[in-house]
Amino acid sequence: MKSLFKVPELSKSKKKDSINVVKDDPSQNGTKYDFILYRLATSYRLNFDYKHAVEYYKRVVEKNVYPDAPYYYGLSLMSLKKYKEALDVFDTYTNGKPFVDSVTKVTLVRNDSLVKVSAKHAKSCYFALDSLSPKKNIRVRMMDSLVFNRGTSNFAPQYYLSSEKIIFTSARRGGVVSDPEKQDSKYFCDLYYTTIDDTIWQRPINFGRPVNTSLHEGAGVFTPDEVMLFTRWSDNNRNEAFIYMARTLEGKFYEAMKLGSHINAPGYKSQQPFVSQDGKKLFFSSNRPGGKGGFDIWMAGIDDNGFIGNPVNLPETINTPGDEVTPFFHQYGSTLYYSTNGLPGFGGLDVFKSQLNADDSLYGPPKNMNSPINSAKDDAYFIMDKKQAKGFFASDREDCPGGHCYDIYSFENEPIHFSLEGLVSDAQTNDPIPSALVTIKDVHDGEDPFFVVTDDKGFYTTDLKPNMQYFLKAQKIGYFADANEVTTEGKSESEVFTRDFNLNKIPSGDIEIEGIEYDFNKATLRPKSMEILDKIVDLMKLNDNISIEIGAHTDARGNDEYNMKLSAARAKSCVDYIISKGIAAKRIVSNGYGETRPIINEPDINAMEAKSPEWEAAHQKNRRTAFKVTGESSLNLINKTK
């Protein structure tokens, strides 16, 4: 019975690598004694007694009788964290010479599928050897045996609508059974919940009927509408497991209903449901057809009426030919946590995380959570609180009396720290700019902006808060400002962000606004001209300490007085448009210069063929609009004016 609790809903798939190639006739492979040794080693391995499995597989391998024994020997070594020895065994098994039976002298063929899987496990050994030291200061502890880890198996911790209340699955005395004389409740999984009072978790309460029955119930989760989804399975049919729904009314449950066949594919296992905090997505694990192999993570949308749509298989970024189970989506971090044995890890199931990009809805490369979250055994059912500071998971890393089973563990992360640093430099010379002012502003205006000044080497640094989006700006008197951005939203690990700024010096003369054009004898702005002026609006918003003059010019056609009036009207139309976009009138003035400041002088134009394209282009170039900076206020007035 104990093997049931390894991963209760995963028992069939877990053994897909454990292909028993021993033939019933011992004469086919060595002596009868050799056959018994191999069977005994295999029995220990399948019962998760890896210490004895290693002992007997070693003897089998030394006798050089069974060609695939080294593969299972390597697996057993991995489960004992003996990665170096396992790596040597896998390497010999994968790349060794043809296998010759020491008794019959017959060349035996290795199992091709196991040779391929062996290479994958070898990668896991390399990964584990490189990752044994914890990457973060994470405190992990097994939960107490009075509340959480009582009985024969405890797993699937899940938040019950808040971090102060936990649902979990347990097989222990006092559970729900139909015939106490024939059924021992310590071998049947039920759903329980417990609440924390100050720092003490209270006595767990069995949900009772109709949620718990004489079958197995586990891996429960509540939707925001307080509907519970959970897995139910039976020992009578290990090939199926289904997700059920139980609605509540005033704290009491209606009879649980099995979800439709679009979620629960007949003849397969659908299990370990998780509903996102916004109630719009259902994640679950299943070995149903259409996946990448083994168990995969599937996702189905939930509409406003609570209807669950057709599930989709998550992409190959997440799912592999191995097993992916126990999904948990952290809404605030926009990160999917799940366990898999299909990627290099420490052995067995490891917890991985993959961040969802909100812009393109694509999952990033999975990252192993490393030790001490992961171990050489199975680690799954990972959850974490909103602040990403603490959480729970289940692991079978510790043996339990009479079998091998899951226990519930808690963890506390080291405080996540974010910092920002960079250089402010002259865009033309690359020289550092000392005493430049860097403004850091919350784009959602929930926090007051703050400032940092560069040192004599143009360097700045400051701390950032988690779950924030920042707008960054660097300024210095005599320079145009430069902008950037940085976000700590969705970040679950400490990070140092680097943002450099390159500032352009403000010229003393006019800066032509390319693209501002006027029809002949008119001051009306063309639509394209408005788009160009929007860039000036952006410039003034970014450089909120400067004042400018807009100057308009005409060509030489027409008399001087008329051209002065026309250019003044054109400059004013530009200024009026800019002010209409929210720029303070006191920061901008207009002037018309008529034909007094041509770029191409009139004698040069008169030398051109009249009405020719060249002649018309020259007049158009003189009908220009430009701006120049007329004043800069002190930078300590930033954010006081527009």
C-alpha positions as MATLAB code, in Angstrom:
seq = 'MKSLFKVPELSKSKKKDSINVVKDDPSQNGTKYDFILYRLATSYRLNFDYKHAVEYYKRVVEKNVYPDAPYYYGLSLMSLKKYKEALDVFDTYTNGKPFVDSVTKVTLVRNDSLVKVSAKHAKSCYFALDSLSPKKNIRVRMMDSLVFNRGTSNFAPQYYLSSEKIIFTSARRGGVVSDPEKQDSKYFCDLYYTTIDDTIWQRPINFGRPVNTSLHEGAGVFTPDEVMLFTRWSDNNRNEAFIYMARTLEGKFYEAMKLGSHINAPGYKSQQPFVSQDGKKLFFSSNRPGGKGGFDIWMAGIDDNGFIGNPVNLPETINTPGDEVTPFFHQYGSTLYYSTNGLPGFGGLDVFKSQLNADDSLYGPPKNMNSPINSAKDDAYFIMDKKQAKGFFASDREDCPGGHCYDIYSFENEPIHFSLEGLVSDAQTNDPIPSALVTIKDVHDGEDPFFVVTDDKGFYTTDLKPNMQYFLKAQKIGYFADANEVTTEGKSESEVFTRDFNLNKIPSGDIEIEGIEYDFNKATLRPKSMEILDKIVDLMKLNDNISIEIGAHTDARGNDEYNMKLSAARAKSCVDYIISKGIAAKRIVSNGYGETRPIINEPDINAMEAKSPEWEAAHQKNRRTAFKVTGESSLNLINKTK';
ca = [
       0.000    0.000    0.000;
       2.815    2.457    0.771;
       3.841    2.863   -2.848;
       0.483    4.521   -3.404;
       1.710    7.570   -1.564;
       4.789    8.215   -3.673;
       2.737   10.511   -5.865;
      -0.740    9.030   -5.462;
      -2.135   10.146   -8.777;
       1.133    9.467  -10.647;
       1.758    5.840   -9.776;
       1.329    4.467  -13.299;
       3.551    6.974  -15.068;
       6.221    6.966  -12.390;
       7.253    3.476  -13.434;
       7.646    4.124  -17.125;
      11.462    4.191  -16.796;
      11.372    1.073  -14.636;
      11.088   -1.365  -17.529;
      11.594   -4.866  -16.185;
      13.649   -6.669  -18.812;
      14.301   -9.756  -16.672;
      12.854  -12.852  -18.284;
      11.018  -15.376  -16.133;
      13.362  -18.160  -17.224;
      16.569  -17.601  -15.228;
      18.552  -19.727  -17.683;
      18.281  -16.889  -20.177;
      20.483  -14.624  -18.020;
      23.071  -16.254  -15.792;
      22.347  -18.608  -12.942;
      19.256  -18.882  -10.819;
      21.171  -17.122   -8.046;
      21.909  -14.215  -10.400;
      18.241  -14.051  -11.294;
      17.261  -13.865   -7.608;
      19.804  -11.096   -6.927;
      18.424   -9.034   -9.810;
      14.834   -9.588   -8.728;
      15.699   -8.639   -5.162;
      17.471   -5.466   -6.250;
      14.517   -4.531   -8.464;
      12.079   -5.199   -5.623;
      14.001   -2.891   -3.296;
      14.085   -0.161   -5.944;
      10.381   -0.350   -6.720;
       9.665   -0.101   -2.988;
      11.934    2.972   -2.802;
      14.471    1.281   -0.535;
      17.414    2.656   -2.477;
      20.036    1.785    0.104;
      19.424   -1.938   -0.292;
      18.767   -1.544   -4.023;
      22.261   -0.093   -4.470;
      23.767   -2.917   -2.435;
      22.207   -5.655   -4.584;
      22.474   -3.905   -7.949;
      26.185   -3.466   -7.310;
      26.533   -7.216   -6.902;
      24.477   -7.844  -10.058;
      26.571   -5.383  -12.090;
      29.800   -6.920  -10.851;
      28.600  -10.358  -12.001;
      28.115   -8.894  -15.528;
      24.919  -10.835  -16.249;
      22.101   -8.400  -16.997;
      22.931   -5.686  -19.587;
      20.482   -3.092  -18.230;
      21.277   -3.562  -14.542;
      23.757   -0.609  -14.603;
      20.939    1.727  -15.615;
      18.859    0.860  -12.552;
      21.994    0.865  -10.406;
      22.649    4.453  -11.537;
      19.056    5.492  -10.762;
      19.349    4.076   -7.259;
      22.672    5.859   -6.690;
      21.082    9.172   -7.749;
      18.319    8.687   -5.189;
      21.012    8.461   -2.512;
      22.686   11.689   -3.772;
      25.704    9.699   -4.980;
      25.857   11.694   -8.186;
      29.531   11.119   -8.989;
      29.185    7.336   -8.764;
      25.910    7.450  -10.709;
      27.528    9.544  -13.441;
      30.301    6.983  -13.869;
      27.748    4.162  -14.079;
      25.581    5.975  -16.642;
      28.620    6.875  -18.727;
      29.802    3.245  -18.808;
      26.299    2.016  -19.580;
      25.782    4.511  -22.421;
      29.216    4.369  -24.013;
      30.572    1.017  -22.871;
      31.697   -1.912  -25.002;
      29.203   -4.554  -26.200;
      27.869   -6.540  -23.258;
      28.899  -10.193  -23.120;
      27.222  -12.617  -20.717;
      29.978  -13.863  -18.413;
      28.415  -17.344  -18.307;
      27.062  -18.005  -21.802;
      29.572  -15.701  -23.606;
      26.633  -14.469  -25.708;
      26.582  -10.779  -26.705;
      23.514   -9.172  -25.123;
      21.804   -6.045  -26.402;
      21.094   -3.073  -24.171;
      17.611   -1.544  -24.151;
      17.837    1.375  -26.626;
      15.178    3.419  -24.847;
      17.041    3.081  -21.542;
      20.312    4.114  -23.178;
      18.647    7.360  -24.324;
      17.093    8.007  -20.913;
      20.442    7.225  -19.291;
      22.007   10.163  -21.141;
      19.295   12.417  -19.691;
      20.014   11.190  -16.179;
      23.726   11.789  -16.730;
      22.906   15.456  -17.451;
      20.957   15.541  -14.206;
      24.006   14.257  -12.346;
      26.150   17.034  -13.832;
      23.494   19.566  -12.876;
      23.255   18.262   -9.319;
      27.035   18.246   -8.850;
      27.111   21.857  -10.019;
      24.141   22.907   -7.902;
      24.476   21.169   -4.543;
      25.148   24.405   -2.669;
      21.969   26.425   -2.135;
      21.787   29.436   -4.426;
      19.809   31.402   -1.874;
      19.627   31.433    1.878;
      16.370   29.487    2.117;
      15.290   28.002    5.420;
      13.481   24.677    5.003;
      11.960   22.624    7.785;
       9.698   19.610    8.004;
       6.335   20.503    9.513;
       5.286   18.997   12.846;
       3.838   15.510   13.193;
       0.885   16.655   15.296;
      -0.826   18.759   12.616;
       0.645   18.213    9.166;
       2.798   15.102    9.034;
       0.747   12.533   10.833;
      -0.129    9.073    9.526;
       1.319    7.393    6.465;
       1.392   10.234    3.925;
       0.862   14.002    3.792;
       1.074   16.170    0.693;
      -0.565   18.810   -1.525;
      -0.526   21.859    0.787;
      -2.603   24.676   -0.693;
      -3.745   28.076    0.543;
      -7.395   28.161    1.620;
      -8.167   31.667    0.229;
      -5.468   33.196    2.483;
      -2.020   32.328    3.809;
      -3.489   31.855    7.309;
      -5.436   28.773    6.293;
      -4.097   25.658    4.578;
      -5.763   22.695    2.855;
      -3.708   19.538    2.640;
      -4.074   15.838    1.909;
      -3.387   13.188    4.502;
      -3.781    9.453    5.043;
      -4.151    8.993    8.802;
      -6.286    7.479   11.514;
      -9.785    8.939   11.825;
     -10.390    9.437    8.135;
     -13.580    8.764    6.232;
     -14.193    5.087    5.349;
     -17.376    3.138    4.602;
     -16.446   -0.044    6.477;
     -14.055    0.486    9.429;
     -13.818   -3.268    9.909;
     -12.397   -3.806    6.434;
     -10.824   -0.441    5.649;
      -7.936    1.161    7.535;
      -8.219    4.934    7.156;
      -4.456    5.420    7.475;
      -4.179    4.072    3.929;
      -6.901    6.317    2.448;
      -6.294    9.948    1.514;
      -8.676   12.635    2.801;
      -8.737   16.423    2.575;
      -8.052   18.409    5.762;
      -7.636   22.059    6.659;
      -5.891   23.930    9.448;
      -5.732   27.583   10.550;
      -2.801   29.399   12.096;
      -3.319   31.187   15.412;
      -0.443   33.580   16.006;
       2.402   31.193   15.119;
       0.704   27.881   15.908;
      -1.178   25.772   13.386;
      -4.332   24.417   14.959;
      -5.637   20.856   15.035;
      -6.502   19.834   11.461;
     -10.154   19.311   10.573;
     -11.327   16.653    8.150;
     -13.704   18.139    5.560;
     -15.863   15.064    6.077;
     -18.639   13.938    3.802;
     -19.702   14.630    1.103;
     -16.193   15.823    0.069;
     -14.293   12.902    1.596;
     -15.491    9.376    0.884;
     -14.218    5.812    1.181;
     -12.204    6.497   -1.979;
      -9.089    8.699   -2.101;
      -9.455   12.500   -2.164;
      -6.548   14.909   -2.442;
      -4.878   17.985   -3.954;
      -7.706   20.436   -3.234;
      -7.924   24.101   -4.165;
     -10.571   26.810   -3.654;
     -11.663   29.270   -6.322;
     -12.303   32.932   -5.386;
     -16.018   31.983   -5.289;
     -15.232   29.350   -2.614;
     -15.822   26.391   -4.899;
     -13.430   23.541   -4.140;
     -11.800   21.471   -6.868;
      -9.962   18.284   -5.927;
      -8.792   14.908   -7.210;
     -10.600   11.640   -6.488;
      -9.264    8.180   -7.336;
      -9.752    4.538   -6.368;
      -7.436    1.626   -5.639;
      -9.718   -0.529   -7.775;
      -8.683    1.314  -10.943;
      -5.200    2.791  -10.805;
      -5.437    3.913  -14.438;
      -7.954    6.694  -13.749;
      -8.160    9.777  -11.539;
     -10.686   12.587  -11.953;
     -11.159   16.190  -10.886;
     -14.308   16.931   -8.878;
     -16.060   20.153   -7.929;
     -17.778   20.803   -4.585;
     -19.844   23.960   -4.122;
     -20.516   25.495   -0.721;
     -23.463   27.288    0.880;
     -23.000   28.943    4.269;
     -19.968   26.796    4.954;
     -21.620   23.505    3.978;
     -20.759   21.471    0.892;
     -23.099   20.169   -1.752;
     -22.443   16.700   -3.168;
     -19.263   16.792   -5.261;
     -19.656   16.576   -9.039;
     -17.128   15.184  -11.499;
     -16.072   17.709  -14.138;
     -17.003   16.972  -17.733;
     -15.153   14.621  -20.045;
     -13.418   17.580  -21.724;
     -11.410   17.829  -18.475;
     -11.654   14.247  -17.212;
     -10.728   12.086  -20.196;
     -12.092    8.564  -19.572;
      -9.385    5.967  -19.093;
      -6.760    8.540  -18.072;
      -5.779   10.608  -15.059;
      -6.701   14.260  -14.591;
      -5.471   15.510  -11.250;
      -3.941   18.213   -9.044;
      -6.158   21.157  -10.049;
      -5.077   24.728   -9.379;
      -7.192   27.840  -10.046;
      -5.457   31.183  -10.556;
      -6.166   33.901   -8.028;
      -8.303   35.855  -10.500;
     -10.423   32.729  -11.019;
      -9.919   32.755  -14.793;
      -7.582   29.804  -15.336;
      -7.628   26.152  -14.315;
      -4.293   24.351  -14.396;
      -4.079   20.596  -13.922;
      -1.887   17.594  -14.692;
      -2.962   14.753  -16.974;
      -1.607   11.869  -19.023;
      -4.469   12.250  -21.520;
      -3.771   11.987  -25.269;
      -2.423   15.038  -27.059;
       0.410   15.796  -24.659;
       4.179   15.666  -24.972;
       4.488   12.363  -23.095;
       3.849   11.088  -19.576;
       1.960   13.630  -17.485;
       1.693   17.196  -18.816;
       0.418   20.504  -17.475;
      -2.863   21.588  -19.103;
      -4.716   24.881  -18.819;
      -8.412   25.712  -19.355;
     -10.063   29.116  -19.252;
     -12.916   29.870  -16.829;
     -15.543   32.410  -17.894;
     -17.512   34.824  -15.687;
     -20.224   32.201  -15.158;
     -17.732   29.645  -13.897;
     -17.851   27.535  -17.051;
     -14.570   25.734  -17.712;
     -13.545   25.679  -21.365;
     -11.571   23.122  -23.328;
      -8.049   22.601  -21.987;
      -4.892   23.305  -23.969;
      -1.559   21.604  -23.523;
       1.059   24.076  -22.313;
       3.964   24.571  -24.748;
       7.180   22.580  -24.966;
       8.817   25.243  -22.822;
       6.906   23.641  -19.939;
       5.995   20.110  -20.997;
       8.525   17.404  -21.866;
       8.387   13.681  -22.727;
       8.745   13.136  -18.964;
       6.198   13.944  -16.246;
       5.017   17.464  -15.343;
       2.779   17.635  -12.279;
       1.445   19.781   -9.380;
       1.038   23.200  -11.094;
       0.875   26.407   -9.035;
       0.554   29.815  -10.727;
       1.737   32.799   -8.688;
      -0.468   35.649   -9.878;
       1.635   38.530   -8.535;
       4.876   37.077   -9.809;
       3.242   35.918  -13.062;
       5.186   32.674  -12.621;
       4.205   29.026  -13.051;
       5.716   26.608  -10.531;
       5.500   22.886  -11.214;
       7.461   19.661  -10.786;
       9.038   17.575  -13.519;
      11.419   14.697  -14.029;
      11.851   15.600  -17.690;
      14.573   18.225  -17.191;
      18.048   17.976  -15.645;
      17.748   18.075  -11.876;
      18.737   16.421   -8.632;
      16.804   13.203   -9.278;
      13.134   12.272   -9.268;
      10.702   15.167   -9.492;
      12.232   18.625   -9.078;
      10.396   21.929   -8.641;
      10.872   24.341  -11.568;
       9.543   27.810  -12.305;
       8.759   29.590  -15.567;
       7.749   33.235  -15.831;
       4.857   34.209  -18.100;
       5.510   37.259  -20.272;
       2.390   39.416  -20.144;
       3.167   41.043  -23.505;
       3.289   37.918  -25.654;
       1.753   35.316  -23.255;
       4.831   33.100  -23.647;
       6.503   31.154  -20.864;
      10.198   31.743  -20.274;
      12.830   29.007  -19.926;
      12.175   26.831  -16.839;
      14.587   27.317  -13.940;
      15.354   24.668  -11.367;
      14.578   25.893   -7.832;
      17.786   24.202   -6.632;
      18.493   22.999   -3.118;
      17.265   23.097   -0.446;
      13.844   23.067   -2.190;
      14.889   20.171   -4.422;
      16.523   16.941   -3.331;
      17.568   13.604   -4.782;
      14.014   12.312   -4.213;
      10.630   13.646   -5.359;
       9.795   17.270   -4.569;
       6.385   18.602   -5.600;
       3.229   20.552   -4.615;
       5.161   23.835   -4.297;
       3.170   26.933   -3.225;
       4.248   30.429   -2.158;
       2.539   33.426   -0.520;
       1.770   36.727   -2.271;
       4.957   38.419   -1.065;
       7.090   35.495   -2.280;
       8.572   35.315    1.200;
       7.480   31.866    2.353;
       5.483   28.814    1.387;
       5.167   25.043    1.459;
       5.967   21.967   -0.607;
       5.897   18.179   -0.242;
       8.832   15.809   -0.486;
       9.681   12.180    0.137;
      13.330   13.015    0.913;
      13.021   11.395    4.343;
      12.106    7.726    4.676;
       9.125    6.881    6.831;
       8.629    3.737    8.927;
       7.303    0.836    6.894;
       7.409    2.571    3.534;
       8.262    5.651    1.518;
       5.909    8.603    1.652;
       5.490   12.341    1.317;
       5.852   14.861    4.136;
       4.952   18.541    4.100;
       7.761   21.092    4.429;
       7.729   24.851    4.912;
      10.301   27.292    3.604;
      11.238   30.929    4.113;
      13.106   32.858    1.438;
      15.869   35.262    2.194;
      14.576   38.839    1.711;
      14.504   39.701   -1.975;
      16.659   42.747   -2.697;
      16.589   44.910   -5.817;
      19.025   47.679   -6.660;
      19.606   50.027   -9.580;
      22.933   51.378  -10.755;
      24.468   52.954  -13.837;
      26.531   55.709  -15.448;
      25.492   59.117  -16.782;
      27.748   60.222  -19.645;
      28.101   62.879  -22.332;
      26.610   61.398  -25.526;
      29.294   62.959  -27.754;
      32.460   62.543  -25.687;
      31.474   59.603  -23.423;
      32.900   61.586  -20.517;
      31.191   60.935  -17.168;
      28.833   63.628  -15.945;
      29.168   64.236  -12.186;
      26.326   65.691  -10.089;
      23.687   64.623  -12.609;
      20.243   64.132  -11.120;
      18.518   60.749  -11.633;
      14.781   60.696  -10.932;
      13.056   57.390  -10.087;
       9.269   57.570  -10.351;
       6.512   54.998   -9.806;
       4.611   54.862  -13.109;
       1.378   54.182  -11.218;
       1.911   57.195   -8.899;
       1.413   55.048   -5.817;
       4.756   56.140   -4.361;
       6.478   59.520   -4.223;
       9.358   59.957   -6.677;
      12.872   59.917   -5.271;
      16.224   61.148   -6.526;
      19.879   60.170   -6.594;
      22.930   62.228   -7.688;
      25.888   60.820   -9.616;
      29.357   60.864   -8.050;
      32.493   62.372   -9.608;
      32.701   59.362  -11.940;
      29.125   59.723  -13.163;
      28.016   56.660  -11.207;
      24.772   56.293   -9.260;
      23.116   53.522   -7.259;
      19.932   53.105   -5.231;
      17.614   50.417   -3.841;
      14.267   49.548   -5.457;
      11.065   48.107   -4.030;
       9.524   44.815   -5.215;
       6.501   44.639   -7.537;
       7.033   48.126   -8.953;
       7.333   49.710  -12.379;
       9.670   52.694  -12.475;
      10.221   55.529  -14.944;
      13.818   56.765  -14.885;
      15.207   60.134  -15.953;
      18.711   61.627  -15.869;
      19.235   65.402  -16.046;
      22.023   67.955  -15.863;
      21.997   71.710  -16.467;
      23.156   72.340  -20.021;
      21.957   68.953  -21.287;
      18.767   67.452  -22.619;
      17.428   64.723  -20.306;
      17.504   61.015  -21.125;
      14.891   58.470  -20.022;
      14.714   54.752  -19.301;
      12.594   52.300  -17.319;
      12.928   49.305  -15.008;
      10.465   46.914  -13.394;
      10.669   44.622  -10.399;
       7.213   43.189  -11.037;
       7.158   39.410  -11.162;
      10.750   39.114   -9.961;
      11.236   36.295   -7.446;
      15.002   36.570   -7.048;
      17.282   39.398   -5.986;
      18.658   41.371   -8.918;
      20.893   44.338   -9.699;
      19.563   46.371  -12.640;
      21.928   48.463  -14.774;
      20.609   51.502  -16.607;
      23.042   53.945  -18.255;
      22.164   57.390  -19.632;
      23.739   59.399  -22.465;
      22.938   63.110  -22.382;
      23.155   65.469  -25.360;
      24.311   69.056  -24.794;
      21.770   71.788  -25.429;
      22.965   73.896  -28.415;
      22.973   77.669  -28.151;
      21.218   78.283  -31.470;
      18.147   77.088  -33.326;
      17.210   73.439  -33.685;
      15.190   72.878  -36.820;
      11.972   70.957  -36.356;
      12.139   68.806  -39.446;
       8.837   67.958  -41.050;
       6.876   71.064  -40.027;
       5.470   72.383  -43.299;
       2.885   74.974  -44.290;
       0.866   75.480  -47.415;
       1.650   78.578  -49.417;
       0.273   81.733  -47.755;
      -1.258   79.740  -44.828;
      -0.549   79.220  -41.110;
      -2.685   76.088  -40.746;
      -0.833   73.036  -39.391;
      -0.952   69.927  -41.493;
      -1.769   66.606  -39.693;
       1.793   65.423  -40.266;
       3.063   68.601  -38.639;
       1.006   67.866  -35.543;
       2.669   64.467  -35.254;
       6.070   66.170  -35.382;
       5.033   68.704  -32.723;
       3.977   65.825  -30.447;
       7.682   65.024  -30.211;
       8.336   68.553  -28.957;
       5.601   68.014  -26.356;
       7.341   64.833  -25.225;
      10.670   66.659  -25.115;
       9.243   69.380  -22.864;
       7.564   66.881  -20.579;
      10.821   64.993  -20.170;
      12.833   68.208  -19.787;
      10.428   69.825  -17.367;
      12.972   72.465  -16.311;
      13.472   74.172  -19.719;
      11.689   76.986  -21.555;
      11.754   77.322  -25.326;
      10.988   79.659  -28.176;
       9.245   78.477  -31.338;
      10.386   80.499  -34.351;
       8.697   80.390  -37.778;
      10.210   81.594  -41.075;
       8.837   82.299  -44.534;
      10.409   82.346  -47.973;
      11.165   85.601  -49.757;
       8.009   85.692  -51.822;
       5.569   88.394  -50.744;
       6.352   91.734  -49.076;
       8.255   91.983  -45.794;
       5.329   93.084  -43.617;
       3.098   90.292  -44.883;
       5.799   87.687  -44.329;
       6.369   88.863  -40.759;
       2.667   88.530  -39.965;
       2.448   85.125  -41.658;
       5.481   83.739  -39.799;
       4.164   85.051  -36.479;
       0.838   83.323  -37.121;
       2.618   80.096  -38.010;
       4.753   80.160  -34.845;
       1.678   80.902  -32.755;
      -0.221   77.974  -34.276;
       2.643   75.689  -33.163;
       2.709   77.136  -29.643;
      -1.075   76.918  -29.310;
      -0.957   73.247  -30.299;
       1.812   72.487  -27.791;
      -0.032   74.292  -24.979;
      -3.192   72.335  -25.851;
      -1.211   69.172  -25.020;
      -0.653   70.245  -21.420;
       2.555   72.279  -21.544;
       2.426   75.415  -19.345;
       2.128   78.625  -21.405;
       4.849   80.312  -19.351;
       7.385   77.791  -20.648;
       6.985   78.580  -24.348;
       6.893   81.688  -26.550;
       6.477   82.227  -30.287;
       8.232   84.555  -32.704;
       7.858   85.194  -36.421;
      11.008   86.103  -38.370;
       9.536   86.392  -41.821;
      12.202   86.196  -44.521;
      14.915   87.788  -42.360;
      16.818   84.544  -41.563;
      16.846   82.424  -44.737;
      18.834   79.197  -44.909;
      19.245   79.584  -48.690;
      19.838   83.205  -49.689;
      17.621   84.844  -52.323;
      20.407   85.402  -54.928;
      21.102   81.658  -54.845;
      17.434   80.887  -55.351;
      17.143   83.424  -58.185;
      19.966   81.619  -59.957;
      17.756   78.525  -60.154;
      15.232   77.856  -62.899;
      11.928   79.381  -61.822;
       9.212   76.931  -60.844;
      11.645   74.012  -61.071;
      11.599   71.305  -58.352;
      14.938   72.636  -57.058;
      13.595   76.179  -56.903;
      10.430   75.068  -55.067;
      12.448   72.946  -52.611;
      14.654   75.922  -51.742;
      11.625   78.093  -50.929;
      10.144   75.223  -48.897;
      13.378   74.897  -46.894;
      13.186   78.549  -45.956;
       9.557   78.105  -44.868;
      10.816   76.308  -41.755;
      10.036   76.141  -38.065;
      12.710   75.818  -35.366;
      13.019   75.965  -31.600;
      15.727   76.993  -29.177;
      16.108   76.683  -25.430;
      15.713   80.075  -23.793;
      16.026   79.146  -20.129;
      16.632   76.369  -17.587;
      15.292   76.369  -14.061;
      17.177   74.742  -11.204;
      16.817   70.949  -11.126;
      15.479   71.057   -7.583;
      12.224   72.314   -9.106;
      11.701   69.057  -11.002;
       8.127   67.761  -10.844;
       6.889   71.139   -9.566;
       5.934   72.451  -12.997;
       5.131   71.192  -16.426;
];
